[in-house]
């Protein structure tokens, strides 16, 4: 579905990456941004260089500085671009859920965000991309609010906290990409792996492992443990 681009640079650890568009269809600024996301994803922020990014993008280092000012400015532009892509996918997904056009939504998600999965995973693992994580949490909150309307019991934890935990759990798939791929026998970043992952998540989320009664007993036990702890007694 995507064109694969082999980038031959002095930074030999940068491997094949997937682009959302053919290089000739992109402006110089977009080529630089996509090359930067590739290098940041493969080498990390410290390992990537403006010279290597420029070489992959087919431009001069001076043009990189002209458009983005510095490596930090370039990373911020990468984050902003990814946030725009994620917002677009989120809007399409919500519309697809309402119209039943989920097949096209899944394809759009892979096409728009898939090429940047490695960048997103590495940026978050390095402790950067705070704005990106915050945006993912913000976008997840309405999904939880909608789900809360049909749940038989009221939530016991603030929706923003639940959204943050849910986002972190979802992002862990990217962090553990190698282990998951090895275990299931399919590269989770491939179309086949993406479909298998989607099926597995649907199956997991559609069949809760805890009943309402089980959850109630666990929450009561947590309340009792909290009240009997030194901190709980001092309140």
C-alpha positions in Angstrom: 0.0 0.0 0.0 2.9 2.3 0.7 6.0 3.1 -1.4 9.1 2.0 0.4 12.0 4.4 0.1 15.6 3.2 0.6 17.6 6.0 2.1 21.4 5.8 1.6 23.0 8.2 4.0 26.2 8.5 6.0 24.1 7.5 9.0 24.1 3.8 8.1 21.7 2.7 10.9 18.9 4.5 9.1 17.0 1.7 7.3 14.0 1.4 4.9 11.1 3.5 6.0 7.6 3.9 4.7 6.4 7.2 3.4 2.9 8.5 3.2 3.6 10.0 -0.2 6.1 9.6 -3.0 9.1 12.0 -2.6 8.3 13.8 -5.8 4.8 14.7 -4.5 6.2 16.5 -1.5 7.5 20.0 -1.1 11.1 20.5 0.2 9.8 21.4 3.6 7.7 18.2 3.8 10.6 16.0 2.5 12.8 17.5 5.2 10.1 16.8 7.9 9.6 13.2 6.8 13.3 12.6 6.6 13.7 14.0 10.1 10.9 11.8 11.5 12.7 8.8 9.9 16.1 9.7 11.4 14.7 10.7 14.8 12.8 7.4 14.8 15.8 5.2 13.8 18.6 7.0 15.6 17.0 9.1 18.3 17.1 12.8 18.7 20.8 12.9 19.8 21.9 10.5 17.2 20.3 12.2 14.2 22.1 15.1 12.5 20.9 17.9 10.3 23.4 16.9 7.7 22.1 13.3 7.5 18.5 14.5 7.4 19.3 16.9 4.6 21.0 14.2 2.6 18.0 11.9 2.9 15.7 14.7 2.0 17.8 15.7 -1.0 18.5 19.2 0.1 21.3 21.2 1.7 21.8 21.6 5.5 21.3 25.3 4.9 17.8 24.8 3.6 17.0 22.7 6.6 18.0 25.6 8.9 16.2 28.0 6.6 12.9 26.2 7.1 13.2 25.1 10.7 15.9 27.1 12.4 17.5 24.3 14.4 17.2 20.6 15.2 14.9 21.4 18.1 12.7 23.4 15.8 12.6 20.6 13.3 11.5 18.1 16.0 8.8 20.5 17.1 7.5 20.7 13.5 7.5 16.9 13.4 5.4 16.7 16.5 3.0 19.3 15.2 2.6 17.3 11.9 2.0 14.1 13.7 -0.6 15.7 15.9 -2.4 17.0 12.8 -2.4 13.4 11.4 -3.7 11.9 14.6 -6.5 14.5 14.8 -7.5 13.7 11.2 -7.6 9.9 11.9 -9.5 10.5 15.1 -12.1 12.6 13.3 -12.4 10.0 10.5 -12.7 7.2 13.0 -15.5 8.8 14.9 -17.3 9.6 11.6 -16.7 6.0 10.5 -18.1 4.6 13.7 -21.3 6.6 13.1 -21.6 5.7 9.4 -20.3 2.1 9.6 -17.5 2.8 7.1 -14.8 1.2 9.3 -12.9 -0.5 6.6 -11.9 2.8 5.0 -11.2 4.3 8.5 -8.7 1.5 9.2 -7.0 2.0 5.9 -6.8 5.8 6.5 -5.3 5.2 10.0 -2.5 3.0 8.5 -1.8 5.3 5.7 -1.7 8.5 7.8 -0.1 7.4 11.1 1.6 4.1 10.2 4.6 5.7 8.6 5.4 7.7 11.7 4.9 4.9 14.3 8.6 4.5 15.0 9.1 8.2 15.4 6.2 8.5 17.8 7.4 5.5 19.9 11.0 6.7 20.2 10.1 10.3 20.9 7.8 9.3 23.7 10.3 6.8 25.1 13.0 9.4 25.2 10.8 11.6 27.3 10.1 14.2 24.6 6.8 14.8 22.7 4.9 15.9 25.7 2.5 17.8 23.6 1.8 14.7 21.5 1.0 12.6 24.5 -1.2 15.3 25.9 -3.1 15.5 22.6 -3.6 11.7 22.5 -5.1 11.9 26.0 -7.3 14.8 25.1 -8.6 13.0 22.1 -9.3 9.8 24.1 -11.4 11.5 26.7 -14.5 11.9 24.5 -14.4 8.2 23.6 -14.4 7.3 27.3 -17.2 9.8 28.0 -19.3 8.2 25.3 -18.6 4.7 26.7 -19.5 5.9 30.2 -23.0 6.7 29.1 -23.8 3.1 28.5 -21.9 1.5 31.3 -24.0 -0.1 34.1 -21.9 1.3 36.9 -20.5 4.8 37.4 -16.8 5.4 36.9 -14.7 5.4 40.0 -11.6 7.2 38.5 -11.5 10.6 36.8 -11.8 10.4 33.0 -8.5 12.1 32.3 -6.6 9.6 34.5 -8.3 6.7 32.7 -7.5 8.3 29.4 -3.8 8.8 30.3 -3.5 5.1 31.4 -5.3 4.0 28.3 -3.1 5.9 25.9 0.0 4.6 27.7 -1.2 1.1 27.3 -1.9 1.6 23.6 1.5 3.2 23.0 3.3 0.2 24.7 2.6 -1.8 21.6 5.0 0.4 19.7 7.6 0.2 22.5 7.4 -3.6 22.6 7.1 -4.0 18.8 9.9 -6.4 18.5 8.7 -8.7 21.3 5.1 -8.7 20.1 6.1 -9.4 16.5 8.4 -12.3 17.6 5.7 -13.8 19.7 2.8 -13.7 17.2 5.0 -14.5 14.3 4.0 -11.4 12.3 5.6 -8.0 12.1 2.9 -5.8 13.7 3.9 -2.9 11.5 3.0 -4.9 8.4 -0.6 -4.8 6.9 -1.1 -8.4 8.1 0.2 -7.6 11.6 -1.9 -4.4 11.7 -5.1 -6.4 10.9 -4.2 -9.1 13.5 -3.5 -6.5 16.1 -6.9 -4.8 15.4 -8.7 -8.1 15.7 -7.0 -9.0 19.0 -7.7 -5.6 20.5 -11.4 -5.8 19.5 -11.6 -9.2 21.0 -10.0 -8.1 24.3 -12.0 -4.9 24.7 -15.3 -6.6 23.8 -14.9 -9.2 26.5 -13.9 -7.7 29.9 -11.9 -10.0 32.2 -13.6 -8.6 35.3 -17.3 -8.7 36.0 -18.9 -5.7 37.8 -19.1 -7.8 40.9 -15.4 -8.8 40.7 -14.5 -5.1 40.1 -16.6 -4.1 43.1 -14.8 -6.6 45.4 -11.4 -5.4 44.2 -12.2 -1.8 44.7 -13.5 -2.4 48.2 -10.3 -4.2 49.0 -8.3 -1.3 47.7 -10.4 1.1 49.8 -9.8 -1.0 52.9 -6.0 -1.3 52.2 -5.8 2.5 51.7 -7.8 3.3 54.9 -5.6 1.0 57.0 -2.3 2.4 55.6 -0.4 5.0 57.6 -1.2 7.7 55.0 -4.9 6.7 55.0 -5.1 6.9 58.8 -3.6 10.4 58.8 -6.3 11.8 56.5 
